[in-house]
Amino acid sequence: NDVYKRILNIKINIMIKHLPLLFLSFFLLNSCINHEKKSPNILLIMIDDLNDYNEDLNGHPQVITPNIKNFAKSAVSFKNAYSNDPMCGPSRSSMLLGVYPHNSSNFWQRSWLQNNVLSNTKTIMEKFKENNYDVIGSGKILHHNKNELWTEFEHQADYSPIAYQGEWKRGKKGIAHPDVPKPYRTVKDLDGFNMAGGAIDGSYGPLKNLDGIKVNGEEVRWAYGPSRKGKTFKYIDENNRDLTPDEINAQWAENRLLELANSDSEKPFFLAVGFLRPHTPLIVPQKYFDMYPLEDIELANILENDKDDTYLHTVSQFETPGRRVRSIQMYKNLVASYADDKEGLKRFTQAYLACVTAVDENIGQVLNAVDNSKLKDNTIVVIVSDHGWTMGEKEHVYKNSLWEESTRVPMLIRAPGISKADSKVYHPVSLIDVYPTLLDLAGLDFETTKNDQGRPLDGFSLKPFLKTPNLNEWEGPDGALSVVYTSDKNADIPSNHHYSVRTRDWRYILYNTGEEELYNNSNDPKEWNNLIFNKTHPKTQELRNLLKEMTYPVVPEGFSNIK
C-alpha cells in the first residue's frame, strides 16, 4: 500500500507541476480549432468599364496602374476572364445573382428587381447576410441598387463631376465637358436621338476652373450627380477642390476597413466598393492627364477596314435606333469632331488612360487598409470589372459588342491560405463564376433560390484554379459565354439575341440573323481575320455545339437561323 501511495503522490506531483503546460496546450489547440472555423472576410472591388488597359493584362503599353500590378503579385490573375453581357446593368445582375442572362431574360438596362427569375433568386449580399455576415457596401455595385440587401450601404452610384449650365435642379440635364467639340459632345445617333446625353458618353477632359466659361452664352459649372442631390462640385484648383465620387468611396472604404480591423467583433464581413471610372464621363484631375502627354499617346492597334468581315454593323439595321448601335455612332462622331481623323481617338484614349490611373490610385488606398492591418490574413480580395470597352477597333467606341476588347475583363483573386501568389490562369472563365467561388471559399452552401421561380447558380467555383492555376480538368465549361441585346421586341426571346463563346484559343460569334464570326485568338489576338468563310473548318461545328450546350435548352431553337 505504501508503494502504491508513493507512486500516486509522484503522479499527482507531476500533474500539478505540468498543469500550466497542459492548460496552455489545451488553449493553443482550442485557438487553432477556432481559427480554422473562423469565416473569412470578403472584400469585393468593382471597376466600371475597365478593359485590358491595366498592368496586369498589359492591354496598352503606356498604362500606369502600380496598385493593380502590385496586387497581382500576391493574387491569382485570370488572364481570360469575360463578361457575360457587356453592359453595366445585365453584367452586374448576372454576376451578383449568379444567373446567365439567357436564363433570366435580363439582357438590357431594365431593373433586375422587376425580373421574375432574378427577383426570386438571392443576391450574393442576401446569401452572405443570412449566413451571419455584416454586408456593407458603397458606390456602384448593382446597376439597380436596393438598400435592404445590405446591412449598411453608404454612397449611391454617382457619375459626376458633370458640367451644368446655370443653376442645378432636379431633372436638369448636364452637358459635355466644355472642351469637347461637336458632334461628339452631343453623342446623337443617325436619327438625331440623344443617346444618354452628352454629359455622360459625350464627355471627357480634365477638371478645370469653369469661372467665366460659357457654352452657347450660358455659364457652366461643375456639380455632383442626382445621387448627391445636385450638390455643387467645387473646383478652384488642385489644392482647393471637392473630392470626386471615387475618391469619396475610396476614403470611406479605407476608414470602414480600419474600423473593422480594430473592432472586437468576431462577425465576418462582406464589403463591396464600386468605382465609376473609367466609365464616362472621362473626367478626372489634371495630374492624371499630365501622366499621358497627348503628343505621345499610342492608339490601339487598329487594322484599317477591319470591320469589313464582321457583321455587327450590318445586323444593327434591324435593331432599335439610337440604343444598341451607340458604339458605331460614337466612333463616327469622335472621328468627325477633329480635322485629323486620329486626334479624337488620341484625346479619348488619353482621357481613358487618365481615368484608369485615377481609379488605380483609389484601389490602392483600399488595398492598403487591408494589407497594413490584421485583416490581411483572413480577408479574401476580389478585383473585377463589369465589362470592357473598344477604343476604335472595328470602328467602334463603346461596350456592348462580342469582341475581345468589349468582353474581356480583369479578374484577380487573393484567398489567404488557398490561392497561389503571383499566379496566372489561362483557362477561360467569366463573371458568372464569382458568386459560387466566394460561397465555396466561405464554406457556404450553393442554395440561392427563394422559391421555385428562382434560378440556381449557373457558374462554377474557381477555387480549384486558385489552388492549382495550371489545372487541366475543371467541372466548368471549356468556354466563356457572352450575349448582346438586340432590340426591345426581342426582350423576352433569348434565342433572338447575339451570342459568343470564347475558349482558350478561339472565339465564335452567332448573330440573330444567322451571321457568324470565327477567330483563332491564339494566332490572331486582335480578331482581325474572320475564318467563318471556311464552313468546313473543324472548329466551326465544334464551337457551334459548345454554344448550344451552354445555352441549352433556352437558346438552341434559334440556331435554325444558321446559314
N, C-alpha and C positions, 0 to 999 in steps of 0.2 A: 504493500500500500504506500509506504514512504517513497519507494521508487517511482510509482505512478504519480504521486503528488508532486515530486520534484520535476518530473517530465512535464506535467501540466503547467506548473509555475513557469518553467522555461518557455513553453509555447505562448503563455499569456504575456510574459515579458517581451517576447519577440514581437507579438502582435501589437502591443502597446507602443513599442519602440518604432515600429514601421507604420503605425496608424496614419500619421500625416501623409506618408508616401502613398498609402492606399487611397486616402481621400483625394489626393492630388491626381492620381491615376484615374480614379472614377470621374473626377471633374473634367479632366482633359478628354477622356473618352466620350463623356456626355456632350462636351462642347463640339467635338468633331462630328458626332451624330447630328447635333442641332445645326451645325454649319452646313452639313451635307443636305439637310432637309430645307434649309432656308431658300425661299423662292428668289430667283434672280430679278433684279430691276431691269426695266427696258427703257431705252431712250431711242425714239424714232425721230430722225431729222429728215424732213421732206423739202425738196427743192422744186421749184416750178419751172418747167420748160428748159431744163438743162440737158443738152445733148452730150456728145463725147468731147466737148471743149473743156477738158479738165486734165490735170496732170496724172490722173490715174489711167484714163483711156487714151490720152495723147491725141485727141482729135484735131487739135490746132497747135502748130509748132511754137506759137508765141504766148499761149495762155499761161497765166500765173495763178496757181492755186496751191500754195505751200501747205495749207492745212489739210486739204483732201489728200495730197501726196504723202504727207507725214502719217495721216491716219491709215492709209493703205498699207504702210509698213507693219502695222500691228493687227491688220484685219485680213479677211479673205475678200478678194475682189472678183466679182463675177463679170468677166470680160464680154460675155454675150448674154446680157440681160435685156429684156424687151418689155415695152408697154403693151398691154392687151387691147388698148383702144387709145390712140394718140390724141386725145382731147382731155382737158382737165377734169370735167365732170365724170364721165364714164370710167376714165382710168382710175380715179381715186375711189369711186364707189366699188368698182370691181376688186381693187386691191384690198380695201378695208372691210369688205363684206365677203370676200373670197369666192365670188361667183363670176364666171365668164359673162361678158355682155350678151352673147347669143343665147345664154341660158336664162337671162333675166329680161331681155329686150330693153335694157337700159344702155342705149348707144350714144345718145347725144347729150345735150345740156339740161334736159328735164330732170327735176329733182328725184333722187332715188327714194325719197320719202313717200312719193306718190306711186312708186313701182310696187306692184303686188308681191313679186318674189322677194325683192330686197327689203321691203318693209316688214316682212315676216321672217327675216334672217337676222341673226345677231351681228352687229358690227364688232370689230376686234376690241373696241373700247368696252362694249357691253359685256363681252366674254370675259375680259380681264377684271372688270368691275365686279361681276358676280363671283369671281374667284378671289375676293378679298384684296384686290389691288386698288390703290389710290390711282385713279385715272385722270391725268392732268394734261391740259393742252392749251395751245395758243397759236395764232396765225392760221395759215391756210393748210388744213389737213384734208377734210372732206370739202368738196366744192360747195355742197349744201350742208351746213352745219346744224346741229341741234344740241343745245347746251345740256339737255337732260342726259345725253350719252356719257357725260363726263362727271367725275367727282367735282372738278372745278375747271373752268375754262376762262382764259383771261382776255386776249385781244382777238376780235374777229378779223378776217382777211381784209387787207387794205392795200389797194394797188397804187396808192399815191407815192411820191408827190405828183399832183396833177395840176396843170395850169387852168385857171378860170379867168373869165372876163367879168369885170365888175364884182359885186358882192356875191358870195356863195349863198345859195339857198337850196333847200331840199328839192330834188328833181332837176336842178340846173345841170346842163351838160358841160363837161370840160372841153378843152381844146388841146391840140398837139403842142409840144414844145415850140416856142416861137421861132426857133432856128430851123425848123423843118419846113421845106418848101412844098408847094403844091406840085403835082396832085397827090403826093404821098400823104401829106398831113390830113387829107380828107378820107383816105382809105375807102373809096367808093368802088363798087363793082361796075360791071359793064352797063347795068341798067340804072346806075345812079343811086343805088341803095347804100346808105352809110352803114358800113359794117362795124358795129360795136363802137363807133365813134373814133375820131382821130385822137382823142385823149388817151386811148389805150394802145391800139395796134398801130396807129399812125404817129407815134411819138417816140423820140429818142434824143439824147443830148445830156450834157452835164447840168447840174444845178447851177443857177446863176442868179444874181440880183436882178429882179424884174422892175425895179423902180424906174418909172418913166418909159418903159417899153409898152408899145401899143400894137394891137393886131386889129386891122380894119377900123382904126380910130378909137378903139376902146382899150383901156389899160388892162394889163394882165397881172395876175398874182398867183402864187402857189397856195394850194390847200390840201389838207388831208382828204381822204375819200369819205363817202357817206357812213362807213362803219365807225368813223370817229366824229360823226355829226357835222362834217364840213368845217372842222376847225382850221383856222388859218395856219399854214405851214410857214414859219418864219425862216427867211434866209437873207441875211445881210452879207455874210461871207463865211468861209470855212470855220472861222473861230467864233461865229455868232449865228448859230442856226439851230433849228429843231432837229431831233433825231428822225431818221426815216423809219417807216414801219418795221423793216427788217432789223434795224438797229435796236428798236424798242423791244422786239421779240427776243433778240439775242441777249439783251440786258436782263429781260425778265427770266429767260431760261437759265442763265448763269446764276442769278440770285436765288431762283427757286431750287435749283440743284444743290447749291451750297446750304440752303436751309434744310433740305432733305438729308444731306450728308451729316449735318450737325444735330439732327433730330434723334431723340431716343426711341422713336417709334420703330418697331420691328416689322411694320407693314410694308410690303414691297410696293413699288410704284411703276406705272406705265406712263411715261411722259413723252408727249409728242409736240414738236415745234415745227411750224411750217414757214418757210421763207418764200417771198414772192419773186424776187429777182432770180434768173434773168427773164421772167415774164415781162411783157410790155406793160407800161411804157418803160423803155430802157433809159431810165433817169437815175443817176447816182452822182455823188460828189465829184468835182473836177479832178481830184487827185487820182482817181481810178482811170479817167480818160488820159491823164498825163503819162500813165504807165504804158500806153499804147499810142505813140505818135502816129497821126493819120498817114503821113508820108511813108511810114514803114509797114503799114498793115498788109498782111498777106491774106488774099481771098481763099475761100475754099477751092479745092482742086476741081474746077468745073470744066466739063467737056462740052465744047460747042455742039449744038444740035442734039444734045444727049436725050432730049425728050422725044425725038422722032420715032424711037422704037418702044415707047411707053404709051399707056392708054388712059391715064387719069385725066389728061386734057380732053380727050375725045368723049369719055363717058360722062364728063361733068356737064355736058349739054343737057343731060336728062335729069339733072339734079335741081334742087330748089335754088333759084338765083340768089346770089349775094351771101350765101352762108357756107355751103360745103366747098365752094370753089375759091375761097378767100386767098389761098396760097398763090394762085395764079395771078390774081389781080394785084396782090401786094407786090409781087415781083415786078409786074409791068409798071405800076405806079412809082416804085422806088427807082427803077432804071430811068423812067421818063422825067424824074424830078431834077436831074442834073444834066449839064451839057455833055459830060463824059459818062458813058454807059456804066463804067465801073465805079464812079465816085459814090453813087448811092449805096452800092454793096459794101464799099470800103467804110463809109460812115456808119452803116448799120452794124457791120462786123466789129468795128471799134467799140460801139456802144454795147454790143452784146458781150464782148470780152471784158469791158469795164465792169459790167454788172456781175459777171461770173466771179471776177476777183473780189468784188464787194461782198458777195454772198459767201465766198470762201472765208473771208475775214470774220463774218458773223458766225459761221460754222466753227471756226477755230475758237472763238470766245466760249461757245457752248461746250466743246470738247475739253477745253482746259479746265472747266469746272468739274468735270468727271475725273480727268486724269490726274488732277492735283488734289484729290480728296480720297476718302476711303471708299467711295463709290466704284472706283475703277475695277476692283477685283470681283465685283458681283453685279455689274451692270452691262447688259447686252446693248450694243450700239448698232443701229442700222441707219445707213445714209442711202437715200434713193431719190430719184426724180420721177415725175409722173409720166413724162414722155420727152422726146427730143424736139428738134427744130431744124428745118432745112435753111441753108444760108445761100441760096441761089442755084443749088444743084437742080438740074432738070427744069430750070426756070420756075422755081418755087421758093417762096419765103414764107414759112409758117410751119405749122404742125399738120396733123390730120391727113397724112399720106402713109402709104405702106412701105416706103423705102427705108433703108438703114438709118439715115440721118434723123428721120422723124420717129422711128420706133425704138431705137437703141437708147438705153439709159444707164447711168452709173448705178451700181448696186454694190455696197460694201457692208460687210457684217463682221463684227467682233464679238465673240461669245467667250468670255473668260473661262479657261479650263477646257474648252472644247475646240475652238477654231485654231487653225494653224496660222501664225503670224506671217505676214508678207507672202501670202499665197494667192494663186490665181486659178480660177475655174473657167474653162472654156466651153463646157457643155452649155447649150442654150437653155435659159430659164426665163421666167417672166415675173411680173409683179403679183400675179395670182398666187405665187408660191410664198409670199412674205407672211401671210396670216398663218398657214399651217406650220411654217418654220418657227415662228415665235411661240405658238402653242406647244410645239414639240420641245423646244428649249426650256420652256417654263414647266414642263411636265403636266400640262393640262390636256383634257380630252378634246376630241375634234367635233363634238356635238355643237353645231352652231345654228340649227333651225329653231324657230319659235313654235312652229306648228307645221302641218303637212303642206302648207302653201309656200314655205320657205325652201331654200335650196342648200344641200350640204356643200362643203368645201370642194372646189374644183381643182385646187392646186395640190402640190406635194411638198413635204418638208425638205428643206435644203440642208438639214443637219448632217446627212452623210457626206456632203461636199465640204462642210466646214471641218470635218474630221479627216477626210481624205480628198483633197482638192482634185487629184487626178483620177478620181473614181470613174470606172468604166461602166459599171452596172448601177442603174438607178430605177426606182419604181415609177418615176415620172416619165413624160413623153420624150421623144427624140427631138422635138422641135418646140419653138415658142410661137404661140398663136396671137395674131393681131387682127383687128377689124376696123373698118372705117365706114361711118354712117353715110348713106346716100341721100335720102330725102324723107320728108315728113310722111309722104304717102306710104313709105316702106317701114315706118317707125316700129311696127309690131310684127314685121315679117323678117325674121333673122336671115332667111335664105336670100333676101334681096339686097344685101349689103356687100361690101368688098372685103375679101379676106386674104391673109398672108400667113404662111408658115415659114419659120426660119430655123433650119437645122444648123449644125456646126459649120458646114461648108456651103450650104445652098439656101436660096430664098425662092419661094414660089408664091405668086400672087394670082388670085382669081377675082375678076371684077364681075359685078352682077349682070353685065352684058354677055358674059362668056369669054371676054378677052383675058389673056393670060400673059404673065411675065415669069421668066425663069433666069436666075442669076447664079453663077458659080462664085460665091463670095471668097472662097479660098484663093482664087486666081484673079478675081475682079471685085475687090472690096468696095469700090465706088459704084458698083452696079451699073456699069456703062454699057454692057452688052447683053441684051435680052436674047436668050438662047431658045425661046419658045418656038421660033420658026422651025426648029427641028423637032417635029412632032414625035419622031421615033427615039428621041433622046431618052435613055433609060431612066433618068431622074424625073422626067415629066410625070409619068404614071405613078412612080413611087411616091412623089410628093403630093399628087392629087389624092392618093389613097390615104396618106397621113393626114391631110386636111379633112378628109371625110371622117376618119376615125376620131379626130379631136373635136369635131363638131357634131358627131352623131348623138341623137337622132334628129336634131333640130334643123340642121342646115342641108344635109346631103340631097334633099329633094330639089334644091336649086341647082344642083350640078348638072341637070339636064340641059342647062344653057351652054355647056362647054361645046365649042365647035369641033 
